[in-house]
Amino acid sequence: MALSQLATIPKEIHFDDDTLSVHWKDGVVSRFSLLDLRKKCPCATCRGGHGGKVGAATGHIQTIKLLSWTKVGRYAISIVWSDYHNTGIYSYDNLRSYSEGILSAFD
């Protein structure tokens, strides 16, 4: 299933203690559990790169807070977590696909 261009362009992004909310330009709102996003971090370390095992870097995390986020070009956001991890880049395409159940993770 191909998503329209408006479906992958955020209009607004907000977060609270538990949730990241993305309001897309096509009118849909996606809500993500912060703990789920942290555990599914797409960076090489968290995905098992560099000789690691998938989940080894995140499996122990029980609670997490989002400290801040920044845009990465026009295609993604980078998140700074309360454990100071900040190397995951969450693309808008993957966030929207994940929220629609098209992706099971951000690989």
MMTF fields as JSON, N, C-alpha, C and O atoms, coordinates in Angstrom:
{
  "mmtfVersion": "1.0.0",
  "mmtfProducer": "UNKNOWN",
  "numBonds": 427,
  "numAtoms": 428,
  "numGroups": 107,
  "numChains": 1,
  "numModels": 1,
  "chainsPerModel": [1],
  "groupsPerChain": [107],
  "chainIdList": ["A"],
  "bondAtomList": [4, 2, 8, 6, 12, 10, 16, 14, 20, 18, 24, 22, 28, 26, 32, 30, 36, 34, 40, 38, 44, 42, 48, 46, 52, 50, 56, 54, 60, 58, 64, 62, 68, 66, 72, 70, 76, 74, 80, 78, 84, 82, 88, 86, 92, 90, 96, 94, 100, 98, 104, 102, 108, 106, 112, 110, 116, 114, 120, 118, 124, 122, 128, 126, 132, 130, 136, 134, 140, 138, 144, 142, 148, 146, 152, 150, 156, 154, 160, 158, 164, 162, 168, 166, 172, 170, 176, 174, 180, 178, 184, 182, 188, 186, 192, 190, 196, 194, 200, 198, 204, 202, 208, 206, 212, 210, 216, 214, 220, 218, 224, 222, 228, 226, 232, 230, 236, 234, 240, 238, 244, 242, 248, 246, 252, 250, 256, 254, 260, 258, 264, 262, 268, 266, 272, 270, 276, 274, 280, 278, 284, 282, 288, 286, 292, 290, 296, 294, 300, 298, 304, 302, 308, 306, 312, 310, 316, 314, 320, 318, 324, 322, 328, 326, 332, 330, 336, 334, 340, 338, 344, 342, 348, 346, 352, 350, 356, 354, 360, 358, 364, 362, 368, 366, 372, 370, 376, 374, 380, 378, 384, 382, 388, 386, 392, 390, 396, 394, 400, 398, 404, 402, 408, 406, 412, 410, 416, 414, 420, 418, 424, 422],
  "bondOrderList": [1, 1, 1, 1, 1, 1, 1, 1, 1, 1, 1, 1, 1, 1, 1, 1, 1, 1, 1, 1, 1, 1, 1, 1, 1, 1, 1, 1, 1, 1, 1, 1, 1, 1, 1, 1, 1, 1, 1, 1, 1, 1, 1, 1, 1, 1, 1, 1, 1, 1, 1, 1, 1, 1, 1, 1, 1, 1, 1, 1, 1, 1, 1, 1, 1, 1, 1, 1, 1, 1, 1, 1, 1, 1, 1, 1, 1, 1, 1, 1, 1, 1, 1, 1, 1, 1, 1, 1, 1, 1, 1, 1, 1, 1, 1, 1, 1, 1, 1, 1, 1, 1, 1, 1, 1, 1],
  "groupList": [{"groupName": "MET", "atomNameList": ["N", "CA", "C", "O"], "elementList": ["N", "C", "C", "O"], "formalChargeList": [0, 0, 0, 0], "bondAtomList": [1, 0, 2, 1, 3, 2], "bondOrderList": [1, 1, 2], "singleLetterCode": "M", "chemCompType": "L-PEPTIDE LINKING"}, {"groupName": "ALA", "atomNameList": ["N", "CA", "C", "O"], "elementList": ["N", "C", "C", "O"], "formalChargeList": [0, 0, 0, 0], "bondAtomList": [1, 0, 2, 1, 3, 2], "bondOrderList": [1, 1, 2], "singleLetterCode": "A", "chemCompType": "L-PEPTIDE LINKING"}, {"groupName": "LEU", "atomNameList": ["N", "CA", "C", "O"], "elementList": ["N", "C", "C", "O"], "formalChargeList": [0, 0, 0, 0], "bondAtomList": [1, 0, 2, 1, 3, 2], "bondOrderList": [1, 1, 2], "singleLetterCode": "L", "chemCompType": "L-PEPTIDE LINKING"}, {"groupName": "SER", "atomNameList": ["N", "CA", "C", "O"], "elementList": ["N", "C", "C", "O"], "formalChargeList": [0, 0, 0, 0], "bondAtomList": [1, 0, 2, 1, 3, 2], "bondOrderList": [1, 1, 2], "singleLetterCode": "S", "chemCompType": "L-PEPTIDE LINKING"}, {"groupName": "GLN", "atomNameList": ["N", "CA", "C", "O"], "elementList": ["N", "C", "C", "O"], "formalChargeList": [0, 0, 0, 0], "bondAtomList": [1, 0, 2, 1, 3, 2], "bondOrderList": [1, 1, 2], "singleLetterCode": "Q", "chemCompType": "L-PEPTIDE LINKING"}, {"groupName": "THR", "atomNameList": ["N", "CA", "C", "O"], "elementList": ["N", "C", "C", "O"], "formalChargeList": [0, 0, 0, 0], "bondAtomList": [1, 0, 2, 1, 3, 2], "bondOrderList": [1, 1, 2], "singleLetterCode": "T", "chemCompType": "L-PEPTIDE LINKING"}, {"groupName": "ILE", "atomNameList": ["N", "CA", "C", "O"], "elementList": ["N", "C", "C", "O"], "formalChargeList": [0, 0, 0, 0], "bondAtomList": [1, 0, 2, 1, 3, 2], "bondOrderList": [1, 1, 2], "singleLetterCode": "I", "chemCompType": "L-PEPTIDE LINKING"}, {"groupName": "PRO", "atomNameList": ["N", "CA", "C", "O"], "elementList": ["N", "C", "C", "O"], "formalChargeList": [0, 0, 0, 0], "bondAtomList": [1, 0, 2, 1, 3, 2], "bondOrderList": [1, 1, 2], "singleLetterCode": "P", "chemCompType": "L-PEPTIDE LINKING"}, {"groupName": "LYS", "atomNameList": ["N", "CA", "C", "O"], "elementList": ["N", "C", "C", "O"], "formalChargeList": [0, 0, 0, 0], "bondAtomList": [1, 0, 2, 1, 3, 2], "bondOrderList": [1, 1, 2], "singleLetterCode": "K", "chemCompType": "L-PEPTIDE LINKING"}, {"groupName": "GLU", "atomNameList": ["N", "CA", "C", "O"], "elementList": ["N", "C", "C", "O"], "formalChargeList": [0, 0, 0, 0], "bondAtomList": [1, 0, 2, 1, 3, 2], "bondOrderList": [1, 1, 2], "singleLetterCode": "E", "chemCompType": "L-PEPTIDE LINKING"}, {"groupName": "HIS", "atomNameList": ["N", "CA", "C", "O"], "elementList": ["N", "C", "C", "O"], "formalChargeList": [0, 0, 0, 0], "bondAtomList": [1, 0, 2, 1, 3, 2], "bondOrderList": [1, 1, 2], "singleLetterCode": "H", "chemCompType": "L-PEPTIDE LINKING"}, {"groupName": "PHE", "atomNameList": ["N", "CA", "C", "O"], "elementList": ["N", "C", "C", "O"], "formalChargeList": [0, 0, 0, 0], "bondAtomList": [1, 0, 2, 1, 3, 2], "bondOrderList": [1, 1, 2], "singleLetterCode": "F", "chemCompType": "L-PEPTIDE LINKING"}, {"groupName": "ASP", "atomNameList": ["N", "CA", "C", "O"], "elementList": ["N", "C", "C", "O"], "formalChargeList": [0, 0, 0, 0], "bondAtomList": [1, 0, 2, 1, 3, 2], "bondOrderList": [1, 1, 2], "singleLetterCode": "D", "chemCompType": "L-PEPTIDE LINKING"}, {"groupName": "VAL", "atomNameList": ["N", "CA", "C", "O"], "elementList": ["N", "C", "C", "O"], "formalChargeList": [0, 0, 0, 0], "bondAtomList": [1, 0, 2, 1, 3, 2], "bondOrderList": [1, 1, 2], "singleLetterCode": "V", "chemCompType": "L-PEPTIDE LINKING"}, {"groupName": "TRP", "atomNameList": ["N", "CA", "C", "O"], "elementList": ["N", "C", "C", "O"], "formalChargeList": [0, 0, 0, 0], "bondAtomList": [1, 0, 2, 1, 3, 2], "bondOrderList": [1, 1, 2], "singleLetterCode": "W", "chemCompType": "L-PEPTIDE LINKING"}, {"groupName": "GLY", "atomNameList": ["N", "CA", "C", "O"], "elementList": ["N", "C", "C", "O"], "formalChargeList": [0, 0, 0, 0], "bondAtomList": [1, 0, 2, 1, 3, 2], "bondOrderList": [1, 1, 2], "singleLetterCode": "G", "chemCompType": "PEPTIDE LINKING"}, {"groupName": "ARG", "atomNameList": ["N", "CA", "C", "O"], "elementList": ["N", "C", "C", "O"], "formalChargeList": [0, 0, 0, 0], "bondAtomList": [1, 0, 2, 1, 3, 2], "bondOrderList": [1, 1, 2], "singleLetterCode": "R", "chemCompType": "L-PEPTIDE LINKING"}, {"groupName": "CYS", "atomNameList": ["N", "CA", "C", "O"], "elementList": ["N", "C", "C", "O"], "formalChargeList": [0, 0, 0, 0], "bondAtomList": [1, 0, 2, 1, 3, 2], "bondOrderList": [1, 1, 2], "singleLetterCode": "C", "chemCompType": "L-PEPTIDE LINKING"}, {"groupName": "TYR", "atomNameList": ["N", "CA", "C", "O"], "elementList": ["N", "C", "C", "O"], "formalChargeList": [0, 0, 0, 0], "bondAtomList": [1, 0, 2, 1, 3, 2], "bondOrderList": [1, 1, 2], "singleLetterCode": "Y", "chemCompType": "L-PEPTIDE LINKING"}, {"groupName": "ASN", "atomNameList": ["N", "CA", "C", "O"], "elementList": ["N", "C", "C", "O"], "formalChargeList": [0, 0, 0, 0], "bondAtomList": [1, 0, 2, 1, 3, 2], "bondOrderList": [1, 1, 2], "singleLetterCode": "N", "chemCompType": "L-PEPTIDE LINKING"}],
  "groupTypeList": [0, 1, 2, 3, 4, 2, 1, 5, 6, 7, 8, 9, 6, 10, 11, 12, 12, 12, 5, 2, 3, 13, 10, 14, 8, 12, 15, 13, 13, 3, 16, 11, 3, 2, 2, 12, 2, 16, 8, 8, 17, 7, 17, 1, 5, 17, 16, 15, 15, 10, 15, 15, 8, 13, 15, 1, 1, 5, 15, 10, 6, 4, 5, 6, 8, 2, 2, 3, 14, 5, 8, 13, 15, 16, 18, 1, 6, 3, 6, 13, 14, 3, 12, 18, 10, 19, 5, 15, 6, 18, 3, 18, 12, 19, 2, 16, 3, 18, 3, 9, 15, 6, 2, 3, 1, 11, 12],
  "groupIdList": [1, 2, 3, 4, 5, 6, 7, 8, 9, 10, 11, 12, 13, 14, 15, 16, 17, 18, 19, 20, 21, 22, 23, 24, 25, 26, 27, 28, 29, 30, 31, 32, 33, 34, 35, 36, 37, 38, 39, 40, 41, 42, 43, 44, 45, 46, 47, 48, 49, 50, 51, 52, 53, 54, 55, 56, 57, 58, 59, 60, 61, 62, 63, 64, 65, 66, 67, 68, 69, 70, 71, 72, 73, 74, 75, 76, 77, 78, 79, 80, 81, 82, 83, 84, 85, 86, 87, 88, 89, 90, 91, 92, 93, 94, 95, 96, 97, 98, 99, 100, 101, 102, 103, 104, 105, 106, 107],
  "secStructList": [7, 7, 7, 7, 4, 4, 4, 4, 1, 3, 3, 3, 3, 3, 3, 7, 1, 1, 3, 3, 3, 3, 3, 3, 6, 6, 1, 7, 3, 3, 3, 3, 3, 2, 2, 2, 2, 2, 2, 6, 7, 7, 1, 6, 6, 6, 6, 6, 7, 6, 6, 7, 7, 6, 6, 6, 6, 6, 6, 6, 7, 7, 7, 7, 7, 3, 3, 3, 3, 3, 3, 3, 6, 6, 6, 3, 3, 3, 3, 3, 3, 6, 6, 7, 7, 7, 7, 7, 3, 3, 3, 2, 2, 2, 2, 2, 2, 2, 2, 6, 6, 1, 7, 1, 1, 7, 7],
  "xCoordList": [0.841, 0.0, 0.883, 1.698, 0.734, 1.5, 0.734, -0.479, 1.458, 0.861, 0.977, 1.95, -0.004, 0.068, 1.156, 1.588, 1.593, 2.635, 2.161, 2.939, 0.922, 0.403, 0.349, 0.384, 0.265, 0.193, 1.515, 1.555, 2.591, 3.901, 4.574, 5.791, 3.768, 4.281, 3.569, 2.352, 4.317, 3.66, 3.272, 4.009, 2.1, 1.644, 2.085, 2.534, 1.953, 2.354, 2.868, 2.411, 3.823, 4.339, 4.362, 4.921, 3.745, 3.688, 4.038, 3.926, 4.463, 4.668, 4.304, 4.332, 3.96, 3.73, 4.55, 5.506, 4.214, 5.009, 4.987, 5.899, 3.973, 3.82, 3.723, 3.929, 3.413, 3.011, 3.636, 3.779, 4.006, 4.373, 3.182, 2.736, 2.669, 1.542, 1.987, 2.61, 1.659, 1.97, 0.653, -0.119, 0.405, -0.769, -0.28, 0.477, -0.717, -0.269, -1.081, -2.206, -0.52, -1.195, -2.457, -3.281, -2.619, -3.857, -4.967, -6.032, -4.728, -5.753, -5.704, -6.402, -4.914, -4.802, -3.875, -2.894, -4.197, -3.343, -2.822, -3.601, -1.508, -0.879, -0.33, 0.295, -0.57, -0.059, 0.841, 0.481, 2.019, 3.012, 3.387, 3.614, 3.451, 3.957, 5.444, 6.192, 5.881, 7.296, 8.157, 9.223, 7.712, 8.481, 8.621, 9.694, 7.55, 7.595, 8.564, 9.36, 8.5, 9.415, 10.868, 11.733, 11.14, 12.523, 13.019, 14.148, 12.169, 12.573, 12.746, 13.479, 12.08, 12.182, 13.105, 13.001, 13.999, 14.924, 15.604, 16.106, 15.623, 16.184, 17.7, 18.231, 18.4, 19.849, 20.565, 20.013, 21.776, 22.546, 22.78, 22.676, 23.087, 23.342, 22.096, 22.174, 20.972, 19.735, 19.203, 18.52, 19.506, 19.037, 19.998, 19.781, 21.059, 21.961, 23.171, 23.884, 23.413, 24.599, 25.852, 25.76, 26.985, 28.27, 28.486, 29.148, 27.938, 28.152, 27.236, 27.406, 26.262, 25.327, 24.138, 24.035, 23.251, 22.041, 20.839, 20.788, 19.882, 18.681, 18.015, 17.758, 17.742, 17.084, 18.016, 17.582, 19.283, 20.225, 20.399, 20.558, 20.371, 20.562, 19.296, 19.371, 18.132, 16.876, 15.992, 15.028, 16.299, 15.438, 15.236, 14.203, 16.199, 16.127, 15.329, 15.011, 15.002, 14.343, 12.897, 12.128, 12.537, 11.179, 10.369, 9.153, 11.054, 10.4, 11.333, 12.551, 10.748, 11.541, 10.75, 9.52, 11.453, 10.849, 11.513, 12.678, 10.78, 11.299, 11.725, 10.9, 13.002, 13.497, 13.293, 12.865, 13.609, 13.434, 13.488, 13.887, 13.088, 13.2, 13.58, 13.302, 14.218, 14.571, 14.283, 14.308, 14.012, 13.805, 15.142, 16.177, 15.099, 16.246, 15.841, 15.084, 16.335, 15.932, 14.422, 13.783, 13.867, 12.411, 11.808, 10.662, 12.578, 12.114, 12.025, 11.528, 12.49, 12.553, 12.691, 12.848, 12.623, 12.955, 14.006, 14.1, 14.779, 15.739, 15.278, 14.916, 15.293, 14.767, 15.896, 16.763, 15.876, 16.775, 15.937, 14.961, 16.338, 15.615, 16.212, 17.329, 15.463, 15.921, 17.124, 17.765, 17.444, 18.691, 19.819, 20.899, 19.552, 20.469, 20.871, 21.84, 20.145, 20.334, 19.741, 18.647, 20.453, 19.956, 20.363, 20.345, 20.729, 21.22, 20.174, 20.465, 18.978, 17.929, 17.284, 16.951, 17.109, 16.419, 15.121, 15.139, 14.007, 12.681, 12.112, 11.677, 12.115, 11.621, 10.102, 9.417, 9.598, 8.152, 7.458, 6.392, 8.055, 7.47, 7.307, 6.249, 8.366, 8.302, 7.365, 6.656, 7.345, 6.402, 4.964, 4.161, 4.643, 3.266, 2.942, 1.862, 3.872, 3.647, 3.496, 2.657, 4.293, 4.201, 2.836, 2.212, 2.381, 1.081, -0.07, -1.122, 0.1, -0.944, -0.862, -1.7, 0.163, 0.314, 1.022, 1.041, 1.6, 2.306, 3.702, 4.192, 4.338, 5.641, 5.492, 4.657, 6.298, 6.27, 7.38, 7.348, 8.356, 9.456, 10.003, 9.495, 11.016, 11.572, 12.846, 13.71, 12.978, 14.195, 14.288, 15.243],
  "yCoordList": [-1.182, 0.0, 1.24, 1.418, 2.071, 3.314, 4.424, 4.561, 5.209, 6.331, 7.587, 7.756, 8.466, 9.727, 10.601, 10.373, 11.59, 12.479, 13.215, 13.375, 13.659, 14.363, 13.461, 13.945, 12.156, 11.203, 11.081, 10.566, 11.544, 11.411, 12.752, 12.825, 13.815, 15.136, 15.583, 15.769, 15.757, 16.181, 17.657, 18.506, 17.934, 19.31, 19.796, 20.932, 18.926, 19.235, 17.972, 16.867, 18.15, 17.047, 17.508, 18.557, 16.707, 17.021, 15.775, 14.657, 15.97, 14.829, 15.201, 16.367, 14.162, 14.325, 13.255, 12.74, 12.911, 11.956, 10.543, 9.762, 10.196, 8.82, 8.658, 7.559, 9.736, 9.603, 10.668, 11.826, 10.249, 11.178, 11.199, 10.147, 12.383, 12.524, 13.274, 14.332, 12.713, 13.352, 13.623, 12.704, 14.889, 15.303, 15.468, 16.39, 14.573, 14.572, 15.558, 15.897, 16.02, 17.001, 16.463, 17.239, 15.118, 14.564, 14.462, 13.914, 14.989, 15.032, 13.891, 13.942, 12.878, 11.731, 12.092, 12.814, 11.581, 11.752, 10.377, 9.446, 10.256, 9.011, 9.249, 10.275, 8.286, 8.367, 7.168, 6.029, 7.441, 6.405, 6.37, 7.413, 5.191, 5.011, 5.346, 4.832, 6.197, 6.543, 5.324, 5.161, 4.474, 3.273, 2.377, 1.826, 2.231, 1.418, 2.018, 1.295, 3.341, 3.985, 3.807, 3.536, 3.959, 3.809, 2.381, 2.167, 1.411, 0.006, -0.385, -1.327, 0.327, 0.044, 1.032, 1.215, 1.665, 2.64, 2.058, 0.934, 2.821, 2.297, 2.446, 2.137, 2.903, 3.086, 1.732, 0.708, 1.743, 0.502, -0.234, -1.459, 0.486, -0.156, -0.883, -2.041, -0.211, -0.811, -1.922, -2.828, -1.864, -2.889, -4.066, -4.977, -4.063, -5.203, -5.08, -6.06, -3.889, -3.684, -3.694, -3.774, -3.615, -3.582, -4.839, -4.79, -5.96, -7.229, -7.479, -8.468, -6.602, -6.778, -7.631, -8.115, -7.803, -8.585, -7.644, -6.749, -7.838, -6.998, -7.07, -8.151, -5.898, -5.823, -5.799, -5.478, -6.127, -6.145, -4.762, -4.643, -3.72, -2.36, -1.752, -0.766, -2.326, -1.709, -2.626, -2.157, -3.9, -4.863, -4.587, -4.947, -3.96, -3.691, -2.429, -2.215, -1.601, -0.318, -0.552, -1.205, -0.019, -0.159, 1.141, 1.111, 2.27, 3.574, 4.491, 4.318, 5.461, 6.4, 7.691, 7.685, 8.771, 10.068, 10.628, 10.344, 11.407, 12.104, 13.486, 14.243, 13.819, 15.122, 16.19, 17.305, 15.831, 16.776, 16.023, 14.859, 16.693, 16.14, 17.269, 18.439, 16.901, 17.87, 17.261, 16.043, 18.126, 17.674, 17.26, 17.871, 16.225, 15.804, 16.044, 15.263, 17.102, 17.47, 17.611, 18.16, 17.107, 17.139, 15.753, 15.542, 14.792, 13.411, 12.673, 11.547, 13.269, 12.489, 13.384, 14.601, 12.722, 13.387, 12.553, 11.338, 13.241, 12.603, 12.928, 14.067, 11.934, 12.089, 11.959, 11.095, 12.829, 12.693, 12.119, 12.725, 10.932, 10.215, 10.513, 11.021, 10.195, 10.452, 9.601, 9.887, 8.556, 7.818, 8.412, 7.833, 9.573, 10.361, 9.675, 10.078, 8.662, 8.046, 8.996, 9.523, 9.224, 10.194, 9.878, 10.77, 8.634, 8.345, 7.742, 7.51, 7.486, 6.946, 8.034, 9.103, 7.766, 8.689, 8.011, 6.979, 8.61, 8.056, 8.777, 9.924, 8.107, 8.752, 8.889, 8.073, 9.932, 10.145, 8.988, 8.548, 8.495, 7.355, 6.159, 5.532, 5.846, 4.687, 4.923, 4.003, 6.123, 6.411, 6.218, 5.592, 6.748, 6.621, 5.163, 4.674, 4.475, 3.064, 2.225, 1.325, 2.509, 1.804, 2.055, 1.131, 3.297, 3.621, 2.977, 2.735, 2.693, 2.069, 0.551, -0.138, 0.02, -1.432, -2.055, -3.277, -1.221, -1.708, -2.213, -3.179, -1.569, -1.986, -2.468, -1.957, -3.452, -3.913, -3.277, -3.328, -2.683, -1.984, -0.964, -0.846, -0.234, 0.832, 0.416, 1.255, -0.848, -1.32, -0.765, -1.058],
  "zCoordList": [0.0, 0.0, 0.0, 0.905, -0.972, -1.058, -0.35, -0.509, 0.43, 1.14, 0.295, -0.44, 0.392, -0.335, 0.269, 1.399, -0.475, 0.025, 1.279, 2.22, 1.313, 2.487, 3.719, 4.851, 3.496, 4.604, 5.34, 6.457, 4.736, 5.371, 5.626, 5.793, 5.654, 6.01, 7.282, 7.275, 8.377, 9.612, 9.583, 9.08, 10.134, 10.309, 11.689, 11.841, 12.69, 14.062, 14.735, 14.444, 15.638, 16.443, 17.893, 18.216, 18.765, 20.194, 20.988, 20.486, 22.231, 23.11, 24.54, 24.932, 25.311, 26.743, 27.451, 26.87, 28.665, 29.434, 28.868, 29.142, 28.086, 27.613, 26.101, 25.586, 25.383, 23.987, 23.088, 23.478, 21.877, 20.807, 19.855, 19.397, 19.556, 18.639, 17.396, 17.482, 16.241, 14.967, 14.255, 13.985, 13.954, 13.189, 11.749, 11.444, 10.876, 9.487, 8.662, 9.028, 7.556, 6.703, 6.04, 5.558, 6.011, 5.441, 6.481, 6.195, 7.699, 8.732, 9.734, 10.746, 9.489, 10.404, 11.562, 11.384, 12.746, 13.921, 14.326, 14.529, 14.443, 14.909, 16.299, 16.569, 17.182, 18.549, 18.805, 18.509, 19.361, 19.604, 21.075, 21.688, 21.633, 22.99, 22.99, 22.158, 23.91, 23.978, 24.273, 23.679, 25.176, 25.504, 24.276, 24.029, 23.513, 22.304, 21.287, 20.687, 21.09, 20.143, 20.572, 19.739, 21.864, 22.335, 22.122, 21.681, 22.439, 22.286, 20.827, 20.522, 19.918, 18.488, 17.778, 16.565, 18.519, 17.947, 16.707, 16.746, 15.601, 14.355, 14.2, 13.133, 15.218, 15.046, 14.981, 15.383, 14.48, 14.298, 15.617, 15.666, 16.666, 17.955, 18.47, 18.879, 18.45, 18.958, 18.059, 18.537, 16.771, 15.833, 15.742, 14.943, 16.547, 16.585, 15.686, 15.467, 15.162, 14.34, 15.2, 16.425, 14.595, 15.295, 16.122, 17.159, 15.678, 16.373, 17.55, 18.264, 17.77, 18.886, 18.495, 17.368, 19.448, 19.252, 19.302, 20.145, 18.416, 18.416, 19.785, 20.313, 20.344, 21.647, 22.835, 23.941, 22.647, 23.775, 24.391, 25.606, 23.571, 24.067, 24.658, 25.391, 24.351, 24.79, 25.639, 26.243, 25.694, 26.385, 27.861, 28.426, 28.482, 29.921, 30.268, 31.438, 29.293, 29.549, 29.983, 29.277, 31.139, 31.67, 31.565, 31.379, 31.686, 31.556, 30.78, 30.796, 30.11, 29.306, 29.157, 29.179, 29.009, 28.712, 27.468, 27.192, 26.738, 25.582, 26.067, 26.579, 25.912, 26.349, 25.283, 25.58, 24.024, 22.922, 21.597, 21.543, 20.551, 19.207, 18.263, 18.526, 17.165, 16.137, 14.769, 14.594, 13.817, 12.445, 11.84, 12.105, 11.034, 10.232, 8.785, 8.207, 8.213, 6.861, 6.779, 7.676, 5.69, 5.485, 5.593, 5.195, 6.134, 6.058, 7.39, 7.423, 8.494, 9.729, 10.951, 10.851, 12.126, 13.388, 14.111, 13.94, 14.912, 15.806, 17.223, 17.518, 18.09, 19.446, 20.456, 20.328, 21.465, 22.615, 23.744, 24.185, 24.207, 25.258, 26.629, 26.733, 27.67, 29.032, 29.435, 30.447, 28.657, 28.897, 28.044, 27.935, 27.444, 26.617, 25.314, 24.672, 24.932, 23.621, 22.59, 22.793, 21.479, 20.491, 19.057, 18.209, 18.763, 17.417, 16.484, 15.31, 16.972, 16.109, 15.276, 15.788, 14.001, 13.106, 12.662, 11.992, 13.047, 12.774, 11.55, 11.651, 10.396, 9.174, 9.246, 9.861, 8.607, 8.566, 7.859, 8.288, 6.779, 6.064, 6.995, 7.031, 7.75, 8.648, 9.826, 10.235, 10.377, 11.469, 11.002, 11.694, 9.846, 9.345, 9.021, 9.354, 8.378, 8.052, 9.315, 9.365, 10.326, 11.602, 12.246, 12.767, 12.208, 12.817, 12.076, 12.669, 10.79, 9.976, 10.025, 9.443, 10.731, 10.825, 9.627, 9.479, 8.775, 7.591, 7.971, 7.385, 8.941, 9.454, 10.88, 11.626, 11.267, 12.653, 13.476, 14.705, 12.812, 13.466, 12.484, 11.368, 12.877, 12.049, 11.337, 11.084, 11.012, 10.321, 8.927, 8.208]
}
